[in-house]
């Protein structure tokens, strides 16, 4: 399955409050501490600068809270979630009216899959600052995660009403339309996101996913290629383009892309996809080798078990094929394709009297 990539990983950090005490003192740490993920400042540099500001702001609760939120956001970026939550919690205790603290903690809860708590915090952020488009956008993301797509779209609409140049809100609303299977509207939003931010690799990748759903494979490949050009470190971009090439019957190109995705991150799904491409080319040996690796990495990958079963069937090894189909069904009892494959082999054996 193609990896559609709506903006469900990182939320954009927009306007950042710079601690006023630090600014008054002309402290260069203020700008570094307040840098966002889009800046060239490394998270570790941001944390170091925030440490200095926090030490200097102990007698000014609001300034201290602002620095804690900035440091928490930097911790979140490098996946130090315990430290991030500690900073957000402390900031909220110091300044209960700090909408950004609630907004960023909502994003952290969302990253941890605690969507109810994320929604509560995002709603509080909106209440405290109803003119903050980022608060609506994060709440929209949480609602989208909860498959409340209509409500999510309402929040994205509000964010865009407050800031019509908010490219990430267009991209995220496009994702909600995508999940609603309204691919035309999704593409229109991705068009706007790209118009406002031509270097947004996720917007190109997301638009490619929508084009692929509409059967516009050449356009999907072009957008996937642009996403790769903008950010070649994301393995999903190669995987997605590989899937489009495979859909076009261009299996050699697909294998090259899947191989690059595997080099970046040897995930089971990438190996399964490459195995499928090998199998489509009739190279069952390479296909089985990839399914073997995928299963070692993720023994719960039902697709790898099912597809390896099909490869074993192609090699006329019915016992191994049936065993793999059974395992796929054990992992996912609702896997209709595996059930049909297993039943077809049972009927074949019954017909042959074995």
For each residue, the residues with C-beta under 8 A, 3 or more apart:
1: 243
2: 209 212 240 243 244
3: 209 236 239 240 243 269
4: 175 178 206 209
5: 8 202 205 206 209 236 240
6: 144 171 172 174 175 176 178 179 206
7: 10 11 141 168 171 172 175 202 206
8: 5 141 144 145 175
9: 111
10: 7 37 77
11: 7 107 110 134 137 138 141 168
12: 36 37 38 134 137 168
13: 16 36 37 38 73 104 134
14: 36 132 133 134 166
15: 132 134
16: 13 34 35 36 70 100
17: 34 66 69 100
18: 22 23 30 31 33 34 66
19: 22 23 30 33 53 57 60 63 64 66 67
20: 23 24 60 62 63
21: 24 25 56 57 60 63
22: 18 19 25 27 29 30 33 53 56 57 63 67
23: 18 19 20 26 27 30
24: 20 21
25: 21 22 56
26: 23
27: 22 23 30 52 53 56
28: 31 32
29: 22 32 33 49 50 52 53
30: 18 19 22 23 27 33 34 49 53
31: 18 28 34 35
32: 28 29 35 41 45 46 48 49
33: 18 19 22 29 30 46 49 50 52 53 67 70 71
34: 16 17 18 30 31 70
35: 16 31 32 39 41 45 46
36: 12 13 14 16 39 73
37: 10 12 13 73 77
38: 12 13
39: 35 36
40:
41: 32 35 45 46
42: 45 46
43: 46 47 74 75 77 78
44: 47 48 74 78
45: 32 35 41 42 48 49
46: 32 33 35 41 42 43 49 50 70 71 74
47: 43 44 50 51 71 74 75
48: 32 44 45 51 52
49: 29 30 32 33 45 46 52 53
50: 29 33 46 47 53 54 67 68 70 71 74
51: 47 48 54 55 71
52: 27 29 33 48 49 55 56
53: 19 22 27 29 30 33 49 50 56 57 63 67 70
54: 50 51 57 58 64 67 68 71
55: 51 52 58
56: 21 22 25 27 52 53
57: 19 21 22 53 54 60 63 64 67
58: 54 55 64
59:
60: 19 20 21 57 63 64
61: 64 65 94 95
62: 20 65 66 94 95 98
63: 19 20 21 22 53 57 60 66 67
64: 19 54 57 58 60 61 67 68 91 94
65: 61 62 68 69 90 91 92 94 95 98 101
66: 17 18 19 62 63 69 70 91 95 98 100
67: 19 22 33 50 53 54 57 63 64 70 71
68: 50 54 64 65 71 72 87 88 90 91 94 101
69: 17 65 66 72 73 87 88 91 98 100 101 104
70: 16 33 34 46 50 53 66 67 73 74
71: 33 46 47 50 51 54 67 68 74 75 87
72: 68 69 75 76 83 84 85 86 87 88 91 101 104 105 108
73: 13 36 37 69 70 76 77 84 104
74: 43 44 46 47 50 70 71 77 78
75: 43 47 71 72 78 80 81 83 84 87
76: 72 73 79 80 81 84 104 107 108 111
77: 10 37 43 73 74
78: 43 44 74 75
79: 76
80: 75 76 83 84
81: 75 76 84 85 108 111 112
82: 85 86
83: 72 75 80 86 87
84: 72 73 75 76 80 81 87 88 108
85: 72 81 82 88 89 105 108
86: 72 82 83 89 90
87: 68 69 71 72 75 83 84 90 91
88: 68 69 72 84 85 91 92 101 104 105 108
89: 85 86 92 93 105
90: 65 68 86 87 93 94
91: 64 65 66 68 69 72 87 88 94 95 98 101
92: 65 88 89 95 96 98 101 102 105
93: 89 90 96
94: 61 62 64 65 68 90 91 98
95: 61 62 65 66 91 92 98 101
96: 92 93
97: 128
98: 62 65 66 69 91 92 94 95 101 102 128
99: 102 103 124 125 126 128 129 132 135
100: 16 17 66 69 103 104 125 129 132
101: 65 68 69 72 88 91 92 95 98 104 105
102: 92 98 99 105 106 121 122 124 125 128
103: 99 100 106 107 121 122 125 132 134 135 138
104: 13 69 72 73 76 88 100 101 107 108
105: 72 85 88 89 92 101 102 108 109 121
106: 102 103 109 110 117 118 119 120 121 122 125 138 139 142
107: 11 76 103 104 110 111 118 138
108: 72 76 81 84 85 88 104 105 111 112 118
109: 105 106 112 114 115 117 118 121
110: 11 106 107 113 114 115 118 138 141 142 145
111: 9 76 81 107 108
112: 81 108 109
113: 110
114: 109 110 117 118
115: 109 110 118 119 142 145 146
116: 119 120
117: 106 109 114 120 121
118: 106 107 108 109 110 114 115 121 122 138 142 145
119: 106 115 116 122 123 139 142 143 146
120: 106 116 117 123 124
121: 102 103 105 106 109 117 118 124 125
122: 102 103 106 118 119 125 126 135 138 139 142
123: 119 120 126 127 139
124: 99 102 120 121 127 128
125: 99 100 102 103 106 121 122 128 129 132 135 138 139
126: 99 122 123 129 130 132 135 136 139
127: 123 124 130
128: 97 98 99 102 124 125
129: 99 100 125 126 132 135
130: 126 127
131: 162
132: 14 15 99 100 103 125 126 129 135 136 162
133: 14 136 137 158 159 160 162 163 166 169
134: 11 12 13 14 15 103 137 138 159
135: 99 103 122 125 126 129 132 138 139
136: 126 132 133 139 140 155 156 158 159 162 169
137: 11 12 133 134 140 141 155 156 159 166 168 169 172
138: 11 103 106 107 110 118 122 125 134 135 141 142
139: 106 119 122 123 125 126 135 136 142 143 155
140: 136 137 143 144 152 153 154 155 156 159 169 172 173 176
141: 7 8 11 110 137 138 144 145 152 172
142: 106 110 115 118 119 122 138 139 145 146
143: 119 139 140 146 148 149 151 152 155
144: 6 8 140 141 147 148 149 152 172 175 176 179
145: 8 110 115 118 141 142
146: 115 119 142 143
147: 144 179
148: 143 144 151 152
149: 143 144 152 153 176 177 179 180
150: 153 154
151: 143 148 154 155
152: 140 141 143 144 148 149 155 156 172 173 176
153: 140 149 150 156 157 173 176 177
154: 140 150 151 157 158
155: 136 137 139 140 143 151 152 158 159
156: 136 137 140 152 153 159 160 169 170 172 173 176
157: 153 154 160 161 173
158: 133 136 154 155 161 162
159: 133 134 136 137 140 155 156 162 163 166 169
160: 133 156 157 163 164 166 169 170 173
161: 157 158 164
162: 131 132 133 136 158 159 166
163: 133 159 160 166 169
164: 160 161
165: 196
166: 14 133 137 159 160 162 163 169 170 196
167: 170 171 192 193 196 197 200 203
168: 7 11 12 137 171 172 193 197
169: 133 136 137 140 156 159 160 163 166 172 173
170: 156 160 166 167 173 174 189 190 192 193 196 203
171: 6 7 167 168 174 175 189 190 193 200 202 203 206
172: 6 7 137 140 141 144 152 156 168 169 175 176
173: 140 152 153 156 157 160 169 170 176 177 189
174: 6 170 171 177 178 185 186 187 188 189 190 193 203 206 207 210
175: 4 6 7 8 144 171 172 178 179 186 206
176: 6 140 144 149 152 153 156 172 173 179 180
177: 149 153 173 174 180 182 183 185 186 189
178: 4 6 174 175 181 182 183 186 206 209 210 213
179: 6 144 147 149 175 176
180: 149 176 177
181: 178 213
182: 177 178 185 186
183: 177 178 186 187 210 213 214
184: 187 188 214
185: 174 177 182 188 189
186: 174 175 177 178 182 183 189 190 206 207 210
187: 174 183 184 190 191 207 210 211 214
188: 174 184 185 191 192
189: 170 171 173 174 177 185 186 192 193
190: 170 171 174 186 187 193 194 203 204 206 207 210
191: 187 188 194 195 207
192: 167 170 188 189 195 196
193: 167 168 170 171 174 189 190 196 197 200 203
194: 190 191 197 198 200 203 204 207
195: 191 192 198
196: 165 166 167 170 192 193
197: 167 168 193 194 200 203
198: 194 195
199: 230
200: 167 171 193 194 197 203 204 230
201: 204 205 226 227 228 230 231 234 237
202: 5 7 171 205 206 227
203: 167 170 171 174 190 193 194 197 200 206 207
204: 190 194 200 201 207 208 223 224 226 227 230
205: 5 201 202 208 209 223 224 227 234 236 237 240
206: 4 5 6 7 171 174 175 178 186 190 202 203 209 210
207: 174 186 187 190 191 194 203 204 210 211 223
208: 204 205 211 212 219 220 221 222 223 224 227 240 241 244
209: 2 3 4 5 178 205 206 212 213 220 240
210: 174 178 183 186 187 190 206 207 213 214
211: 187 207 208 214 216 217 219 220 223
212: 2 208 209 215 216 217 220 240 243 244 247
213: 178 181 183 209 210
214: 183 184 187 210 211
215: 212
216: 211 212 219 220
217: 211 212 220 221 244 247 248
218: 221 222 248
219: 208 211 216 222 223
220: 208 209 211 212 216 217 223 224 240 244
221: 208 217 218 224 225 241 244 245 248
222: 208 218 219 225 226
223: 204 205 207 208 211 219 220 226 227
224: 204 205 208 220 221 227 228 237 240 241 244
225: 221 222 228 229 241
226: 201 204 222 223 229 230
227: 201 202 204 205 208 223 224 230 231 234 237 240
228: 201 224 225 231 232 234 237 238 241
229: 225 226 232
230: 199 200 201 204 226 227
231: 201 227 228 234 237
232: 228 229 237
233: 264
234: 201 205 227 228 231 237 238 264
235: 238 239 260 261 262 264 265 267 270
236: 3 5 205 239 240 261
237: 201 205 224 227 228 231 232 234 240 241
238: 228 234 235 241 242 257 258 260 261 264
239: 3 235 236 242 243 257 258 261 269 270 273
240: 2 3 5 205 208 209 212 220 224 227 236 237 243 244
241: 208 221 224 225 228 237 238 244 245 257
242: 238 239 245 246 253 254 255 256 257 258 261 273 274 277
243: 1 2 3 212 239 240 246 247 254 273
244: 2 208 212 217 220 221 224 240 241 247 248
245: 221 241 242 248 250 251 253 254 257
246: 242 243 249 250 251 254 273 276 277 280
247: 212 217 243 244
248: 217 218 221 244 245
249: 246
250: 245 246 253 254
251: 245 246 254 255 277 278 280 281
252: 255 256 281
253: 242 245 250 256 257
254: 242 243 245 246 250 251 257 258 273 274 277
255: 242 251 252 258 259 274 277 278 281
256: 242 252 253 259 260
257: 238 239 241 242 245 253 254 260 261
258: 238 239 242 254 255 261 262 270 271 273 274 277
259: 255 256 262 263 274
260: 235 238 256 257 263 264
261: 235 236 238 239 242 257 258 264 265 267 270
262: 235 258 259 265 266 267 270 271 274
263: 259 260 266
264: 233 234 235 238 260 261
265: 235 261 262 270
266: 262 263 270 271 293 297
267: 235 261 262 270 271 297 298
268: 271 272 293 294 295 297 298 301 304
269: 3 239 272 273 294 301 303
270: 235 239 258 261 262 265 266 267 273 274
271: 258 262 266 267 268 274 275 290 291 293 294 297 304
272: 268 269 275 276 290 291 294 301 303 304 307
273: 239 242 243 246 254 258 269 270 276 277
274: 242 254 255 258 259 262 270 271 277 278 290
275: 271 272 278 279 286 287 288 289 290 291 294 304 307 308 311
276: 246 272 273 279 280 287 307
277: 242 246 251 254 255 258 273 274 280 281
278: 251 255 274 275 281 283 284 286 287 290
279: 275 276 282 283 284 287 307 310 311 314
280: 246 251 276 277
281: 251 252 255 277 278
282: 279
283: 278 279 286 287
284: 278 279 287 288 311 314 315
285: 288 289
286: 275 278 283 289 290
287: 275 276 278 279 283 284 290 291 307 308 311
288: 275 284 285 291 292 308 311 312 315
289: 275 285 286 292 293
290: 271 272 274 275 278 286 287 293 294
291: 271 272 275 287 288 294 295 304 305 307 308 311
292: 288 289 295 296 308
293: 266 268 271 289 290 296 297
294: 268 269 271 272 275 290 291 297 298 301 304
295: 268 291 292 298 299 301 304 305 308
296: 292 293 299
297: 266 267 268 271 293 294 301
298: 267 268 294 295 301 304
299: 295 296
300: 331
301: 268 269 272 294 295 297 298 304 305 331
302: 305 306 328 329 331 332 335 338
303: 269 272 306 307 328
304: 268 271 272 275 291 294 295 298 301 307 308
305: 291 295 301 302 308 309 324 325 327 328 331 338
306: 302 303 309 310 324 325 328 335 337 338 341
307: 272 275 276 279 287 291 303 304 310 311
308: 275 287 288 291 292 295 304 305 311 312 324
309: 305 306 312 313 320 321 322 323 324 325 328 338 341
310: 279 306 307 313 314 321 341
311: 275 279 284 287 288 291 307 308 314 315
312: 288 308 309 315 317 318 320 321 324
313: 309 310 316 317 318 321 341 345
314: 279 284 310 311
315: 284 288 311 312
316: 313
317: 312 313 320 321
318: 312 313 321 322 345 348 349
319: 322 323
320: 309 312 317 323 324
321: 309 310 312 313 317 318 324 325 341 345
322: 309 318 319 325 326 342 345 346
323: 309 319 320 326 327
324: 305 306 308 309 312 320 321 327 328
325: 305 306 309 321 322 328 329 338 339 341 342 345
326: 322 323 329 330 342
327: 305 323 324 330 331
328: 302 303 305 306 309 324 325 331 332 335 338
329: 302 325 326 332 333 335 338 339 342
330: 326 327 333
331: 300 301 302 305 327 328 335
332: 302 328 329 335 338
333: 329 330
334:
335: 302 306 328 329 331 332 338 339
336: 339 340
337: 306 340 341
338: 302 305 306 309 325 328 329 332 335 341 342
339: 325 329 335 336 342 343
340: 336 337 343 344
341: 306 309 310 313 321 325 337 338 344 345
342: 322 325 326 329 338 339 345 346
343: 339 340 346 347
344: 340 341 347 348
345: 313 318 321 322 325 341 342 348 349
346: 322 342 343 349 350
347: 343 344 350 351
348: 318 344 345 351 352
349: 318 345 346 352 353 354
350: 346 347 353
351: 347 348
352: 348 349
353: 349 350
354: 349
